[in-house]
Structure formats: structure tokens, C-alpha cells
Amino acid sequence: MVCCFSPERMERICQASMEINRLLEERSMEFGRLSMPSRIPYGMGAYLCASEVEEAGFKVPSCSRFFKKVLENMGYIWRHPDIGGLCDFGKITEHGNFALNVRPWFQKNHLQVALDCAGYNFSISQMLFRDRICRSLTDLELYAEDLKLILCLWEETVIPEIRRLFGDTPKWYIHSVSSDCYVGRVIRNQP
């Protein structure tokens, strides 16, 4: 594969990748100290449940149907038409022209949510929730409130740092997201 960036530009991208990794670590610790609607701290919650309520016969709903209602008001669009790849709930940021993608899914009665952010020369994937137990609609509603808070914080505090480090994505760029998220985050350059 031939790289279209100069060695100097590649060095700046590598430095920016290391700095954004450090920043995401710091933000995760800060978010973990906040009071969440579910009372489960950010970054925690594997195999924890938000409420003591257990609805008899509760079955988790369709992710797309449930989260469409939750994310629509925040500007996230199911299968965003301007974002290619594996887009679930997409949004293109007003400042920076970055593609955000929220990927919620259930494994049995456990909720997982990942966030992808991509631009011209970077891609970031971060797990927001891992293995949160859903035994009632109340649990899901509390997790949805957590998600809205985290996404607002991410857009207010992380996106400006991404812009500072990587610059704005050109208007001509065709957005695409991929699903390569593990616990934590993965940064990869896209020269």
C-alpha cells in the first residue's frame, strides 16, 4: 500500500494518536467520577443491573427500535445515508465534519454499546457499556439516560480535542465507519 502522506505528516498523525489515547484515558476517569442516572459509574457496570426491578417474562426489545427513539433527538440517524460502512446510528458533526456512530447491541439480556468516530486521517472506537444486565424496561431507560449524558460529554469535550489534534475533515471526504471495537479503544491511521 502506498501512503499518500509525507513522513512528517505521518509522524504528526502518530503523535496525535498517542495524545488522543492519553486524552481518552483521562476523560474516561473523569466520566467515571460523574453521577450517572443508572447509578452505575461510567467504565464500570459489567454484570451490574441499574434497578432492583425484574419484570416477569421481560425480553429485550429490538435495539434499533428502542434506541431510535432515544438517539433521534440528539441528531443520530439510523443507517445514516451519508455514512458508509457499518453505520448503526450515525451523525456528522457540525464542527470538524467527523462521522460519529453509536452501535448498541444485546447479547442475551446484556447491553453493549460502542462509539466510533472517524475522519479523514483517523478512526477511534470506544466501548461505552459492556455487559449491562437488562431485566426490565426501567433498566433500559436508565441506560439510555446514561448514554445520552456520555454522548453529550463526548461531543463537548472529546470532539474539540480531536479537531485540535487531527484537524477538520475536508468537505469532499466520503464518510465511512467500521466495527473494530474491543474493550477500550483502537486508534488506527487511515493514510
C-alpha positions as CSV (number, residue, x, y, z in Angstrom):
1,M,0.0,0.0,0.0
2,V,1.3,3.4,-0.9
3,C,1.0,6.2,1.7
4,C,-0.4,9.5,0.4
5,F,1.0,11.5,3.4
6,S,4.5,12.7,3.8
7,P,6.8,11.2,6.6
8,E,6.4,14.4,8.6
9,R,2.6,14.3,8.3
10,M,2.6,10.6,9.3
11,E,4.7,11.5,12.4
12,R,2.2,14.2,13.4
13,I,-0.6,11.7,13.0
14,C,1.2,9.1,15.1
15,Q,1.8,11.8,17.8
16,A,-1.8,12.8,17.7
17,S,-2.9,9.2,18.0
18,M,-0.8,8.8,21.2
19,E,-2.1,12.1,22.6
20,I,-5.8,11.2,21.9
21,N,-5.2,7.8,23.6
22,R,-4.0,9.6,26.7
23,L,-6.9,12.1,26.5
24,L,-9.4,9.3,26.2
25,E,-7.9,7.7,29.3
26,E,-8.2,11.0,31.2
27,R,-11.8,11.6,30.0
28,S,-12.8,8.0,31.0
29,M,-11.6,8.6,34.5
30,E,-13.4,12.0,34.7
31,F,-16.6,10.4,33.3
32,G,-16.3,7.6,35.9
33,R,-16.5,10.2,38.7
34,L,-19.8,11.6,37.5
35,S,-23.1,10.7,38.9
36,M,-25.0,8.6,36.2
37,P,-28.8,8.2,36.1
38,S,-28.4,4.4,36.5
39,R,-26.0,4.9,39.5
40,I,-23.5,2.7,37.7
41,P,-20.3,4.6,37.2
42,Y,-19.0,5.1,33.6
43,G,-16.5,2.4,32.7
44,M,-18.0,0.0,35.3
45,G,-21.2,-2.0,35.1
46,A,-20.2,-5.3,33.7
47,Y,-22.8,-7.7,35.1
48,L,-24.4,-5.0,37.2
49,C,-28.1,-4.0,36.9
50,A,-29.5,-0.5,37.2
51,S,-32.6,-1.3,39.1
52,E,-33.9,-3.8,41.5
53,V,-37.0,-4.3,39.3
54,E,-37.2,-7.6,37.5
55,E,-40.2,-7.8,35.1
56,A,-41.6,-11.3,34.7
57,G,-41.1,-12.5,31.2
58,F,-39.1,-9.4,30.1
59,K,-37.5,-9.7,26.7
60,V,-35.1,-7.1,25.4
61,P,-36.6,-5.1,22.6
62,S,-35.1,-4.6,19.2
63,C,-32.0,-2.4,19.6
64,S,-32.8,-0.3,16.5
65,R,-36.4,0.3,17.6
66,F,-35.6,1.2,21.2
67,F,-32.5,3.4,20.6
68,K,-34.0,5.1,17.6
69,K,-36.4,6.9,19.9
70,V,-33.5,7.7,22.3
71,L,-30.9,9.0,19.8
72,E,-33.1,10.7,17.3
73,N,-33.4,13.8,19.4
74,M,-29.7,14.1,19.6
75,G,-29.3,14.1,15.8
76,Y,-28.3,10.5,15.3
77,I,-29.9,8.8,12.3
78,W,-30.5,5.1,11.9
79,R,-28.3,3.9,8.9
80,H,-27.3,7.5,8.2
81,P,-27.4,7.9,4.3
82,D,-24.1,10.0,4.2
83,I,-22.0,7.5,6.2
84,G,-20.9,4.3,4.6
85,G,-19.6,1.1,6.2
86,L,-21.1,-0.5,9.3
87,C,-23.2,2.5,10.4
88,D,-25.9,1.9,13.0
89,F,-26.9,5.3,14.5
90,G,-24.8,7.9,12.6
91,K,-24.2,11.6,12.9
92,I,-21.9,14.0,11.1
93,T,-20.6,16.7,13.5
94,E,-21.2,20.3,12.6
95,H,-17.7,21.3,13.7
96,G,-14.9,19.2,12.3
97,N,-17.0,17.2,9.8
98,F,-16.5,13.9,11.7
99,A,-18.7,10.8,11.5
100,L,-20.0,9.5,14.8
101,N,-21.6,6.1,15.0
102,V,-23.3,4.6,18.1
103,R,-23.5,0.8,18.0
104,P,-25.8,-0.7,20.7
105,W,-26.5,-4.4,20.7
106,F,-27.7,-7.1,23.1
107,Q,-26.0,-10.4,23.9
108,K,-28.9,-12.3,25.5
109,N,-30.1,-9.8,28.2
110,H,-26.8,-7.8,28.4
111,L,-26.4,-4.4,26.7
112,Q,-23.2,-3.5,24.9
113,V,-22.7,0.0,23.4
114,A,-19.7,1.2,21.3
115,L,-19.0,4.6,19.8
116,D,-17.0,5.1,16.6
117,C,-15.6,8.4,15.5
118,A,-13.9,8.7,12.1
119,G,-12.5,11.4,9.9
120,Y,-10.0,11.9,7.1
121,N,-6.9,10.6,8.8
122,F,-8.1,8.8,11.9
123,S,-10.6,6.3,13.4
124,I,-11.5,5.9,17.0
125,S,-13.6,3.1,18.6
126,Q,-14.5,3.1,22.2
127,M,-16.7,0.8,24.3
128,L,-19.2,2.8,26.3
129,F,-21.0,0.0,28.0
130,R,-20.1,-3.7,28.4
131,D,-22.4,-6.4,29.7
132,R,-25.0,-4.3,31.5
133,I,-27.8,-6.6,32.6
134,C,-31.3,-5.7,31.4
135,R,-34.1,-7.3,33.5
136,S,-36.7,-4.6,32.9
137,L,-37.7,-1.6,30.7
138,T,-36.6,0.5,33.7
139,D,-33.0,-0.7,33.3
140,L,-33.0,0.1,29.6
141,E,-34.4,3.6,30.2
142,L,-31.7,4.3,32.8
143,Y,-29.0,3.1,30.5
144,A,-30.4,5.3,27.7
145,E,-30.2,8.3,30.0
146,D,-26.5,7.3,30.8
147,L,-25.9,7.0,27.1
148,K,-27.3,10.5,26.3
149,L,-25.2,12.0,29.0
150,I,-22.0,10.3,27.8
151,L,-22.6,11.3,24.2
152,C,-23.1,14.9,25.2
153,L,-19.9,14.9,27.2
154,W,-18.1,13.2,24.3
155,E,-19.3,15.8,21.9
156,E,-18.5,18.7,24.2
157,T,-15.1,17.6,25.4
158,V,-13.6,15.0,23.1
159,I,-14.6,16.3,19.7
160,P,-12.8,19.6,20.2
161,E,-9.6,17.8,21.1
162,I,-9.9,15.6,18.0
163,R,-10.3,18.7,15.9
164,R,-7.2,20.2,17.6
165,L,-5.1,17.1,17.1
166,F,-6.2,15.9,13.6
167,G,-7.8,19.0,12.0
168,D,-11.1,19.1,10.3
169,T,-12.2,16.5,7.8
170,P,-12.4,18.0,4.3
171,K,-16.0,18.5,3.0
172,W,-15.2,16.3,-0.1
173,Y,-14.4,13.3,2.1
174,I,-16.8,10.4,1.9
175,H,-17.5,9.2,5.4
176,S,-17.3,5.5,6.4
177,V,-17.2,3.7,9.8
178,S,-16.0,0.3,10.7
179,S,-16.7,-2.0,13.6
180,D,-13.4,-3.0,15.2
181,C,-14.0,-2.0,18.8
182,Y,-12.7,-4.0,21.7
183,V,-12.7,-3.2,25.4
184,G,-11.0,0.2,25.5
185,R,-10.3,1.9,22.2
186,V,-8.5,1.3,19.0
187,I,-6.8,4.1,17.0
188,R,-5.6,3.5,13.5
189,N,-4.4,5.8,10.9
190,Q,-6.0,5.8,7.5
191,P,-3.5,7.2,5.1
